[in-house]
Amino acid sequence: MKKEKILVTSALPYANGKIHLGHLSGAYLPADIYVRYKRLKGDDIIYICGSDEHGVPITISADNEKVSPQVIIDRFHELNKNAFEKFGMSFDIYSRTSIPIHHKTAQEFFKCYHDQGILVEKKTSQFYDEKVKKFLPDRYVEGTCPKCGYLEARSDECEKCNSLYEPAELINPKSKISGETPILKETSHWYFPLGKYQERLEDYIKEMSEKYGWKDNVLQYCNGWFREGLKDRAYTRDLDWGVKVPLEDAEGKVLYVWFEAVLGYISATIELSEKLGKPELWKDYWNDADTKYVAFIGKDNIVFHTIIFPAMLMGWNDVNPLKYILPQNVPANEFLNFEGKKFSKSRGWGIDVDEFLELFDADTLRYTLAANLPENKDTDFYWKEFQNRTNSELADILGNFINRTFIFSSKHFDGKVPPLGKLDLIDEEMINNIKSAPESISEFLEKYKVKDAVFEMMSLARSANKYFNDSEPWKTVKSDKEKCGTTLNICLNTIYTLASVFAPVIPFSSGKIFNMLNAEPKNWTDSGNLNLPEGHSLGKSEILFTKIEDAVIDKLVSKLGVVDGAPVHIPDEEITIDDFKKIKLRTALVIDAERVKKSEKLLRIQLDLGFEKRQVVAGIAKSYSPEDLIGKKVLIVANLKPAKLMGLESRGMIMALDTPDGFVKILEINESIQPGTAAK
């Protein structure tokens, strides 16, 4: 099979704050898993990232701390670089946009567009603070939104209602530097004519999507921009921090970070080539039409990587012999929230990566995030889910299978791989499972479906546990040691395959497993073979995953919403009346209830709604016994989509309140209200 040449980039994170778990789930972990997988396949791949070190958020941080922007970017570049390393990110280079090679690259692109007459110079009115004598970028001005009345809107857009407007429309504008009312003053800027490229961009996205299956969320976002019609977009701004506009009459102007930052992928690859002593190597990727370019991002960066960056590359390619490739795919993820709410540093809601890794191993986080990536919709990180995946999946399924296989092999076969004897049907089925696993997992990873791939990985571990149990080696070691040896041979080879296919997700643990096996990883395609020969000496085993106690998680949950020792009120997300009308609340009579086997929290409850009977599964077993519920009238969400819990269908949700002592109290309805009555 022909090897691919692949260029992978992850969106450059702003160097004005620390990386948190939401960032990882968007542009970084999915890319790292894909890159590690492709390396195991033997493909020629490089992985590029770095810090985005210009733009207003950084100057605002500097102003707040009364330091220079350089101090801010130096601090957070190192903090985030170290956090990424501890998390296991396998960048070939983690560069930064403040270095000279990036400034040179960005200025070359601007000069190209300017010299070829692509850019349009326009005079516009911008807020100007007379007290400090400087133009004010959008984030330096706050006022009342002319559309919705939000009091903290920016000069040209409102974060609350997402409206765009002219600066002159902002009501009661104030400078965030001096607190004074700024004036509107004329200034001149260069604009990139995105509209000129709209037809080509639409054709490009259609072609790439048809060939390579772009995600629906990306296509919908692009089509929304196309429907509105692409307009000229400012390429420069009045600011003293950033890449200087390379023209004599452009004093005090820098390149807009929206255009300049994406060029950091190119400048970082140039820097990598120079560090490797191969200064022209970058061209083998960026200027080779056979290169497959995949740009991993979060949904907030879609427009920059599917419209602005491709348009810039088209503009360059039109007038230069050296042609750049465009992204073949842009697998953007949605957002990861934290315990049901958006990450918020000021409100004490969330956790940074470096803080997390002080408490837990990187692989437990990598696995939990990978199993719940927001690939098609927003998802949440919950501490309890993290605990459950660590304990019930990594420890109890994967770790337990590996541990007991090694213990059994050490005790009964002198720590060596026993011979593979006569195969029964159960043995042949397990061998077929490990042989087919790399290909089935590969099919998902090739389509950037990491969650499905992770499920397949753990499914193989589940099958391995079942094979061990069904083969009963603790019995055959006494009655038929040859048969027992066959079982252990297959189990050890299954561990080899598990170490291989799990390597992109939990690389640190995978390395430990290979050390335990005293073996080296092979090419991905061959990892499903029986790679451990008879008589192979095993290494020393160790416990891979330590279970997390409830007390540890409870302590972390208790810290949520606390800043500097004081609780912070986090306002609820607002919904419209139309959103509320979609929710159908009805009364129901509990006619039967029972505990769900193998669950401490769940009750299986039968309800009568008057016009129908239905079943719900509710996590209230620690607050109510089944007999306590029978005969009560409760309020339920009646139009919730059916879900399965512990294999049982649940059609609805019983409404309840949290109590100060950690229990729940269901909302009981007056006896006079008939079952099925709708709440208004």
C-alpha positions in Angstrom: 0.0 0.0 0.0 1.3 3.4 -1.0 2.4 5.6 2.0 0.8 9.0 2.3 2.5 12.3 2.8 0.5 14.2 5.4 0.7 17.6 6.9 -1.3 18.1 10.1 -1.9 21.4 11.9 -3.7 22.2 15.1 -5.1 25.7 15.7 -2.6 28.0 17.4 -3.7 28.7 21.0 -3.6 32.3 22.2 -0.7 32.8 24.6 -2.7 34.9 27.1 -3.9 32.1 29.3 -3.5 28.4 30.2 -4.8 25.5 28.2 -7.9 23.8 29.7 -9.6 20.6 29.0 -12.0 22.2 26.5 -9.1 23.2 24.3 -7.7 19.6 24.3 -11.0 18.2 23.1 -11.2 20.6 20.2 -8.1 20.9 18.2 -5.4 18.9 20.0 -6.2 15.5 21.3 -8.0 14.4 18.1 -5.1 15.5 16.0 -2.5 13.8 18.2 -4.4 10.5 18.1 -4.6 10.8 14.3 -1.0 11.6 13.9 0.2 8.8 16.2 -2.0 6.4 14.3 -0.6 7.5 11.0 3.0 7.2 12.2 2.3 3.6 13.2 0.9 3.1 9.7 4.3 4.2 8.4 3.1 7.3 6.6 5.2 10.4 6.1 3.6 12.9 8.4 4.6 16.1 10.2 2.5 17.7 13.0 2.7 21.5 13.3 1.5 23.8 16.1 2.6 26.8 18.2 1.5 29.8 20.2 -0.6 32.6 18.6 1.2 35.6 20.2 -0.4 38.7 18.7 -3.8 40.3 18.9 -5.8 42.4 21.3 -6.5 39.7 24.0 -2.8 39.6 24.7 -2.4 43.4 24.9 -5.4 43.5 27.3 -3.8 40.9 29.5 -0.6 43.0 29.5 -2.4 46.2 30.3 -4.2 44.5 33.2 -0.9 43.3 34.7 0.9 46.5 33.7 3.6 44.6 31.9 4.7 44.3 28.3 2.9 41.9 25.9 6.3 40.1 25.6 6.1 39.2 29.3 2.6 37.7 28.8 3.5 35.6 25.7 6.8 34.3 27.2 5.0 33.1 30.3 2.1 31.4 28.6 4.1 30.0 25.7 6.2 28.0 28.2 3.3 27.1 30.4 1.3 25.7 27.5 4.2 24.1 25.8 5.0 22.2 29.1 1.4 21.3 29.6 1.1 19.9 26.1 4.3 17.8 26.6 3.0 16.3 29.9 -0.3 15.5 28.2 1.6 13.6 25.5 1.1 15.8 22.5 3.5 14.7 19.8 4.1 17.9 17.8 7.1 17.9 15.5 7.4 21.5 16.5 5.6 23.9 18.8 6.6 27.3 17.5 5.5 30.8 18.2 4.3 33.8 16.0 6.5 36.4 17.7 9.7 35.0 16.1 11.4 36.8 13.2 10.8 34.0 10.7 7.1 34.3 11.2 7.1 38.1 10.9 9.1 37.7 7.6 6.6 35.1 6.3 3.5 37.1 7.1 5.0 40.3 5.6 5.9 38.4 2.4 2.3 37.4 1.9 1.0 40.9 2.6 3.6 42.4 0.2 2.6 39.9 -2.5 -1.1 40.9 -2.2 -0.3 44.6 -2.1 2.2 44.6 -5.0 -0.3 42.6 -7.1 -3.1 45.0 -6.4 -5.2 42.4 -4.6 -5.7 44.5 -1.5 -8.2 47.4 -1.3 -7.3 50.5 0.8 -10.3 52.1 2.5 -10.9 55.0 4.9 -13.0 54.1 7.9 -14.1 55.7 11.2 -12.7 54.0 14.3 -12.9 54.9 18.0 -10.0 57.0 19.2 -9.2 57.8 22.8 -8.1 61.5 22.9 -6.8 61.1 26.5 -4.2 58.4 25.7 -4.0 59.5 22.0 -4.5 56.1 20.4 -7.0 54.2 18.2 -9.0 51.6 20.1 -9.4 48.1 18.8 -12.8 46.5 19.3 -12.0 44.9 22.6 -10.9 48.2 24.1 -14.3 49.7 23.7 -17.5 48.8 25.6 -21.0 50.1 25.4 -24.6 49.2 25.0 -25.6 46.9 22.1 -27.9 48.7 19.7 -29.7 45.5 18.9 -30.3 43.8 22.3 -29.3 46.3 24.9 -26.4 44.2 26.3 -24.3 46.6 28.5 -20.9 45.1 27.7 -21.0 44.9 23.9 -17.8 45.6 21.9 -17.4 48.4 19.4 -18.5 46.4 16.4 -20.1 43.2 17.7 -22.2 41.9 20.6 -21.2 38.6 22.2 -24.6 38.1 23.7 -26.8 38.3 20.6 -24.0 37.9 18.0 -25.0 41.0 16.1 -22.6 42.9 14.0 -22.9 46.7 13.6 -21.0 49.8 12.8 -19.0 51.5 15.7 -21.1 54.6 15.3 -24.2 52.6 16.3 -22.8 51.5 19.7 -24.7 53.3 22.5 -22.7 55.1 25.3 -19.2 53.8 24.2 -16.4 54.0 26.8 -12.7 53.4 26.5 -11.5 50.5 28.6 -8.1 52.3 28.9 -9.2 55.7 30.3 -12.9 55.3 31.0 -13.5 58.3 28.7 -16.0 58.5 25.8 -13.9 58.0 22.7 -14.5 59.9 19.4 -14.8 58.4 16.0 -11.7 59.4 13.9 -10.9 58.6 10.3 -8.2 56.0 9.6 -7.0 54.1 6.6 -6.7 50.3 6.3 -6.1 47.6 3.7 -8.8 45.0 3.1 -8.6 41.5 1.6 -11.4 41.0 -1.0 -12.9 37.7 0.2 -15.9 38.2 -2.1 -13.7 37.9 -5.1 -12.9 34.3 -4.1 -16.4 33.2 -3.0 -17.2 31.2 -6.1 -13.9 29.4 -6.1 -14.2 28.8 -2.3 -17.6 27.2 -2.8 -16.3 25.0 -5.5 -13.3 24.0 -3.4 -15.3 23.1 -0.4 -17.8 21.2 -2.4 -15.1 19.2 -4.1 -13.2 18.4 -0.9 -16.4 17.5 0.9 -17.5 15.1 -1.9 -14.1 13.5 -2.1 -13.2 13.4 1.6 -16.4 13.7 3.6 -16.3 17.0 5.5 -18.3 17.2 8.7 -21.8 18.6 8.5 -21.1 21.2 11.2 -18.3 22.6 9.0 -20.4 22.7 5.9 -23.3 24.4 7.6 -21.0 27.1 9.0 -19.4 27.7 5.5 -22.8 27.7 3.8 -24.0 30.3 6.3 -21.2 32.6 5.3 -21.7 32.0 1.6 -25.5 32.8 1.9 -24.7 36.2 3.4 -22.1 36.8 0.8 -18.4 37.2 1.6 -17.2 40.8 2.0 -13.9 42.7 2.1 -12.2 42.0 5.5 -9.7 44.2 7.2 -6.1 43.0 6.8 -4.6 45.7 9.0 -5.4 47.5 12.2 -4.1 50.4 14.4 -2.1 48.7 17.1 1.4 48.8 18.4 1.7 45.0 19.0 1.9 42.5 16.2 3.5 42.0 12.7 4.3 45.5 11.3 2.7 46.4 8.0 5.7 46.4 5.6 5.0 49.7 3.9 6.6 53.1 4.4 3.3 54.9 5.0 1.9 52.4 7.5 3.3 53.7 10.8 1.4 52.3 13.8 -0.3 49.6 11.8 0.0 45.8 12.1 -1.4 42.9 10.3 -4.7 41.7 11.6 -4.2 38.5 13.6 -7.0 36.8 11.7 -4.8 36.8 8.6 -1.4 36.6 10.2 -1.9 33.7 12.7 -2.8 31.0 10.1 0.5 31.8 8.3 2.1 30.5 11.5 1.6 27.0 10.2 3.9 27.8 7.3 6.5 29.7 9.3 6.6 27.0 11.9 7.3 24.4 9.2 10.1 26.6 7.8 11.5 26.8 11.4 11.3 23.0 11.8 13.2 22.5 8.5 16.0 24.8 9.5 16.3 23.1 12.9 16.6 19.7 11.1 19.3 21.2 8.8 17.1 20.8 5.8 16.0 24.4 5.0 14.0 23.4 1.9 12.2 20.5 3.5 9.1 22.5 4.3 8.4 22.9 0.5 8.1 19.1 0.3 4.9 19.4 2.3 3.4 22.8 1.6 4.2 22.9 -2.1 3.7 19.3 -3.1 0.2 18.7 -4.7 0.3 15.1 -3.4 0.5 16.2 0.3 -2.7 15.6 2.3 -3.3 18.6 4.5 -5.6 18.1 7.5 -6.4 21.1 9.8 -7.7 20.2 13.2 -9.7 23.0 14.9 -12.5 23.9 17.2 -15.8 25.2 15.7 -14.9 28.8 16.6 -12.1 28.7 14.1 -14.0 27.2 11.1 -14.2 30.4 9.0 -10.5 31.1 9.3 -9.5 27.7 8.1 -12.2 27.0 5.4 -12.6 30.5 4.0 -10.0 33.0 5.0 -6.8 30.8 4.8 -7.8 29.0 1.6 -8.6 32.4 0.0 -5.2 33.7 1.0 -3.5 30.7 -0.5 -5.5 31.1 -3.7 -4.5 34.7 -3.9 -0.8 33.8 -3.5 -1.0 30.8 -5.9 -2.6 33.0 -8.6 0.5 35.2 -9.0 3.4 32.9 -7.8 5.1 29.9 -9.3 5.4 28.3 -5.9 1.9 26.9 -5.2 0.6 26.1 -1.7 -1.7 23.2 -1.0 -5.2 23.9 0.6 -6.6 21.8 3.4 -8.0 18.5 2.2 -10.2 18.3 5.4 -11.0 20.5 8.3 -12.5 18.2 11.0 -13.7 20.8 13.4 -15.1 19.7 16.8 -17.8 21.3 18.8 -17.2 22.5 22.4 -16.5 20.6 25.5 -18.2 22.0 28.6 -17.4 21.4 32.2 -20.0 19.9 34.5 -22.9 21.3 32.4 -21.5 24.8 32.0 -18.9 26.7 29.9 -15.3 26.9 31.2 -14.8 30.1 33.1 -11.6 31.1 34.9 -13.2 34.1 36.6 -16.1 32.0 37.9 -13.9 29.1 39.1 -15.6 26.7 36.7 -13.2 24.2 35.0 -9.7 23.0 35.4 -6.5 23.8 33.5 -4.4 21.0 32.0 -1.3 21.5 34.1 -3.5 21.5 37.3 -5.2 18.3 36.2 -2.0 16.5 35.5 -0.7 17.3 39.0 -3.6 15.1 40.2 -3.9 12.3 37.6 -2.0 10.5 34.9 -2.2 11.9 31.4 -3.5 8.7 29.9 -6.6 8.6 32.1 -7.5 12.1 30.9 -6.6 11.3 27.2 -8.9 8.2 27.3 -11.8 10.0 29.0 -11.7 12.9 26.6 -11.2 10.7 23.6 -14.2 8.5 24.5 -16.4 11.6 24.8 -15.1 14.0 22.1 -17.6 16.7 20.9 -17.3 15.5 17.3 -20.9 16.4 16.3 -22.3 18.2 19.2 -21.2 19.9 22.5 -20.4 17.4 25.2 -19.5 17.7 28.9 -16.6 16.6 31.1 -17.9 15.3 34.4 -15.7 14.3 37.3 -17.9 11.3 38.0 -17.6 10.1 34.4 -13.9 10.5 34.5 -13.8 8.4 37.7 -16.1 5.8 36.1 -14.1 5.5 32.9 -10.8 5.2 34.8 -12.1 2.7 37.3 -14.6 0.7 35.3 -13.0 0.7 31.9 -9.2 1.4 32.1 -8.7 -0.4 35.4 -11.5 -3.1 35.5 -11.5 -4.0 31.8 -8.1 -3.3 30.2 -5.9 -3.2 33.3 -7.6 -6.3 34.9 -7.2 -8.4 31.8 -3.5 -7.5 31.4 -2.8 -8.0 35.1 -4.3 -11.5 35.5 -2.8 -12.7 32.3 0.6 -11.7 33.5 0.1 -13.2 37.0 -1.1 -16.4 35.5 1.8 -16.6 33.0 4.4 -15.9 35.6 3.0 -18.4 38.1 2.3 -21.3 35.8 4.6 -20.8 32.7 7.8 -19.3 34.2 7.1 -15.8 32.7 7.3 -17.1 29.2 4.9 -17.3 26.3 3.5 -20.9 26.3 3.1 -22.9 23.1 0.1 -22.5 20.9 -1.6 -25.9 20.8 -4.7 -27.2 19.2 -7.3 -24.5 18.6 -10.9 -24.8 19.7 -13.7 -22.6 18.2 -13.4 -20.1 21.1 -9.6 -19.7 20.4 -10.1 -19.2 16.7 -12.8 -16.5 17.3 -10.4 -14.6 19.6 -7.6 -14.8 17.1 -9.9 -13.5 14.5 -10.9 -10.6 16.8 -7.3 -9.5 17.2 -6.5 -9.9 13.5 -9.5 -7.7 12.5 -9.1 -5.1 15.2 -6.4 -2.9 13.5 -8.4 -2.6 10.3 -11.8 -1.9 12.0 -10.3 0.8 14.2 -8.4 2.2 11.2 -11.6 2.7 9.3 -12.9 5.0 12.0 -9.6 7.0 12.4 -9.3 7.5 8.7 -12.7 9.3 8.9 -11.7 11.2 12.0 -14.2 9.3 14.1 -12.1 9.0 17.2 -14.9 8.2 19.6 -16.0 5.2 17.5 -12.4 4.1 17.3 -11.9 4.3 21.0 -15.1 2.2 21.5 -13.7 -0.5 19.2 -10.4 -0.5 21.2 -12.2 -1.1 24.5 -14.5 -3.6 22.9 -11.5 -5.7 22.0 -10.4 -5.5 25.7 -14.0 -6.6 26.7 -13.8 -9.5 24.3 -10.4 -10.5 25.8 -11.8 -10.5 29.3 -14.7 -12.7 28.1 -12.3 -15.1 26.4 -10.2 -15.4 29.5 -13.3 -16.1 31.7 -14.9 -18.5 29.2 -11.7 -20.4 28.7 -11.3 -20.9 32.5 -7.5 -21.3 32.6 -7.7 -21.7 36.4 -9.4 -25.1 35.7 -7.4 -26.2 32.6 -4.1 -25.5 34.3 -5.0 -28.6 36.5 -6.8 -30.7 33.9 -5.2 -29.8 30.6 -2.1 -27.6 30.8 -1.5 -27.6 27.1 -5.0 -26.1 26.6 -4.2 -23.6 29.4 -1.0 -22.7 27.6 -2.9 -22.0 24.3 -5.3 -19.7 26.2 -2.4 -17.8 27.7 -0.6 -17.6 24.4 -3.6 -16.0 22.8 -4.2 -13.7 25.8 -0.6 -12.4 25.7 -0.8 -11.9 21.9 -4.1 -10.0 22.5 -2.3 -7.8 25.0 0.3 -7.0 22.3 -2.5 -6.0 19.9 -4.2 -3.9 22.6 -0.9 -2.1 23.3 -0.6 -1.4 19.6 -4.1 -0.1 18.9 -4.4 1.8 22.2 -1.0 3.5 21.6 -2.5 6.6 19.9 -4.9 7.2 22.8 -2.9 6.2 25.9 0.7 6.3 24.7 2.4 6.3 28.1 0.5 3.1 29.2 1.1 1.5 25.8 4.8 2.0 26.3 4.6 0.4 29.7 2.7 -2.6 28.3 5.3 -3.2 25.6 8.0 -3.1 28.4 6.0 -5.7 30.3 5.8 -7.8 27.2 9.5 -7.3 26.6 8.6 -6.5 23.0 8.8 -3.7 20.4 5.7 -2.3 18.5 5.3 -3.3 14.9 3.6 -1.5 12.0 -0.1 -0.9 12.6 -1.1 -3.3 9.9 0.9 -6.2 11.4 -0.2 -5.5 15.0 -3.1 -7.9 14.8 -0.8 -10.9 14.1 0.4 -13.4 16.7 3.6 -11.4 17.3 4.9 -13.1 20.5 6.6 -16.4 19.7 6.6 -19.5 21.9 9.2 -19.3 24.6 9.4 -15.5 24.5 10.5 -14.1 27.9 8.1 -11.6 29.4 9.2 -8.5 31.3 8.1 -7.4 34.8 4.5 -6.6 35.2 3.1 -3.5 36.9 -0.3 -2.1 37.8 -1.2 0.2 34.9 -4.2 2.1 36.3 -5.0 3.0 39.9 -8.6 3.3 40.8 -9.9 6.8 42.0 -11.7 6.9 45.3 -15.0 8.7 45.7 -13.5 11.0 48.4 -11.0 12.3 45.8 -13.7 13.2 43.3 -16.1 14.6 45.9 -13.4 17.0 47.0 -12.8 18.2 43.4 -16.6 18.7 42.9 -16.8 20.7 46.0 -14.3 23.2 44.7 -16.4 24.1 41.6 -17.6 27.7 41.5 -15.1 28.8 44.1 -12.5 31.5 43.5 -9.9 32.6 46.1 -11.9 30.6 48.7 -15.2 32.3 48.1 -18.2 30.8 46.1 -19.0 32.5 42.8 -22.6 32.6 41.5 -22.7 31.3 38.0 -25.8 32.6 36.2 -27.9 30.0 34.4 -27.8 30.0 30.6 -30.8 31.9 29.2 -33.3 30.3 26.9 -36.1 31.8 24.9 -39.8 31.3 25.6 -39.9 29.2 22.4 -37.2 26.9 23.8 -39.3 26.5 27.0 -42.4 25.7 25.1 -40.7 22.7 23.6 -40.5 21.1 27.0 -43.6 19.1 27.9 -44.1 18.6 31.7 -46.8 16.2 32.8 -48.0 14.6 36.0 -47.6 10.8 36.4 -48.6 8.2 39.0 -45.9 5.8 40.1 -47.5 2.3 39.8 -44.4 0.2 40.3 -40.7 0.5 41.1 -37.7 -1.8 41.6 -34.0 -1.5 41.9 -31.8 -2.0 38.8 -29.5 -4.9 39.2 -25.8 -4.1 39.5 -26.5 -0.4 40.1 -26.4 1.5 43.4 -28.1 4.6 42.0 -30.8 3.5 39.5 -34.5 2.6 40.0 -36.7 1.2 37.3 -40.1 3.0 37.6 -43.4 2.3 35.9 -45.6 5.4 35.4 -49.3 5.9 34.5 -49.9 9.1 32.5 -53.6 8.5 32.2 -53.5 8.1 28.5 -50.5 5.7 28.5 -48.1 3.8 30.7 -44.4 4.1 30.4 -41.1 3.3 32.0 -38.4 5.6 33.3 -35.0 4.8 34.8 -34.0 7.4 37.5 -30.8 7.9 39.5 -32.6 8.3 42.9 -32.0 4.9 44.6 -29.8 6.6 47.3 -32.7 8.9 48.2 -35.8 6.6 47.8 -36.5 2.9 48.2 -38.9 1.5 45.5 -41.7 1.0 48.0 -41.4 4.7 49.0 -42.4 5.8 45.5 -45.4 3.6 44.7 -48.5 5.7 44.8 -46.8 9.1 44.5 -47.7 11.6 41.8 -44.7 13.1 40.2 -43.8 15.6 37.5 -41.9 14.4 34.5 -40.4 15.7 31.3 -42.7 13.8 29.0 -41.2 14.5 25.6 -37.6 13.6 26.3 -36.0 11.3 23.7 -35.9 7.7 24.9 -32.5 6.7 26.3 -31.0 3.4 27.5 -29.5 3.1 31.0 -27.9 -0.2 32.0 -29.7 -1.7 29.0 -33.2 -0.5 30.1 -35.2 2.0 28.1 -36.1 5.2 29.8 -38.9 7.4 28.4 -38.9 10.6 30.4 -37.3 12.3 33.4 -38.7 12.7 36.9 -38.2 16.2 38.3 -36.4 16.5 41.6 -34.4 19.0 43.7 -31.0 18.6 45.3 -31.0 18.8 49.1 -28.2 20.2 51.3 -27.3 16.8 52.6 -26.5 15.4 49.1 -29.8 13.6 48.4 -32.7 14.5 46.1 -36.3 15.3 46.7 -38.8 14.6 44.0 -41.5 17.1 43.2 -44.7 15.6 44.5 -48.0 16.6 42.9 -51.3 17.3 44.8 -53.7 14.3 44.9 -56.4 16.3 43.1 -54.3 16.6 39.9 -55.0 13.8 37.4 -52.2 11.8 35.8 -51.2 13.2 32.4 -52.1 16.9 33.3 -49.7 19.3 31.5 -47.8 21.9 33.5 -47.9 25.5 32.3 
